[in-house]
Amino acid sequence: MSLPSVDAAPASVLWYTRCPVPSPLGLAARLGWLESEFQALGLEVRSIIDSPVTSVRESHFNHHLPWSFRQGGNIPPIWARARGARTRLVGITWTDEFQAVITRRDSPLRQTAQLTGQRVGVPRRIHDAIDFHRATALKGLDSALGLAGLTLSEVQTVDLTITEPSLASPGDPSLHGLRRRHPYLAELQALASGEVEAVFVKGAEGVLAANLIGARVLADLGSHPDPRVRINNGTPRLLTVDQALADERPDLVLQLLRLVRRAGAWAASHPDETLRFVAREIQASEETVLASNGPQLHAHLDLQLRPDWLDAIGYFKDFLRRQGVLEGDFEVADWVDAGPLRALQAESAS
């Protein structure tokens, strides 16, 4: 299975990327710890997602750059691993967020069970290498319908075609100074026009979308007790590292985990500052972040590899495979490298 070829990065360069979501890696970057700590070791840290080079930015999704690490939505790293990317899963941050199936406020629908035979909008981004927006919507709808005793086959899924790629170029004038487009424009337009009766939204941007139209929530998934129901692209956030980095410099992987866990501990004792940092990261108001992630967000930015979380990741991976999102398959247990986190826990215990 072919992967993009790139020149090997100099041994003095570390590449990193994170999604615009609540994550301890994002906090460590915004606090300046990544650069200062690794520079002290004679290493330069470069941001993948902020690169002006398209082939470099693509590693945000396909994880092809050597000596790189990533924390963010979990569909891209799962997809990359299934394609043969040599990566290791070294930590998980589980931060719950708003997840809902919504309809118009004037809709006659009152509950998910009434969606039988109804038109449900699902985005289709035709120019993205991986359409994680579509996969995210399908998983949210599948979970909601499953709780109502239904399946995706019992509703009419309507493709909402989006031609603009998710990975916009920095400085694109049509973004009007922002880093990216709001993700739910197509869904809101389809609801408003009556083309569909329901859509799935999530996160702070999903809260804002629902607020803009005064939407009625048919299914609220964000606080469901079963991790298999809640898991989606944004829940949890996976910390993955390039296999070469893990093999050649396990000391750097351990240092990365120290920094990320330190950022999580800092968040736990700085709730107000954490909220401000996360709001800047997501490009949302603090009020919207609170509505999406709750007042205890700062207390859930640690790193773990809990068995029930790994089980949920395996369940989600199998769902993505059934939906045709993944080109190959793999065992989650073979993906996990628990050594660095165990070493860090041993350090803390001593």
TANOR-V453892 format. One record per helix or strand. SS is the DSSP state (H for helix, E for strand). FROM is the first residue (numbers start at 1). LEN is the number of residues. If there is no record, write none. Layout:
[[SS & FROM & LEN] [SS & FROM & LEN]]
This chain:
[[E & 13 & 6] [H & 24 & 7] [H & 33 & 7] [E & 44 & 4] [H & 54 & 4] [H & 59 & 4] [E & 68 & 5] [H & 74 & 9] [E & 87 & 7] [E & 99 & 5] [H & 112 & 4] [E & 119 & 7] [H & 132 & 16] [H & 152 & 3] [E & 156 & 7] [H & 173 & 3] [H & 185 & 9] [E & 198 & 5] [H & 203 & 11] [E & 216 & 5] [H & 227 & 4] [E & 232 & 1] [E & 235 & 1] [E & 237 & 6] [H & 243 & 6] [H & 250 & 20] [H & 271 & 12] [H & 286 & 8] [H & 297 & 3] [E & 304 & 1] [H & 307 & 16] [H & 332 & 4] [E & 336 & 1] [H & 339 & 11]]
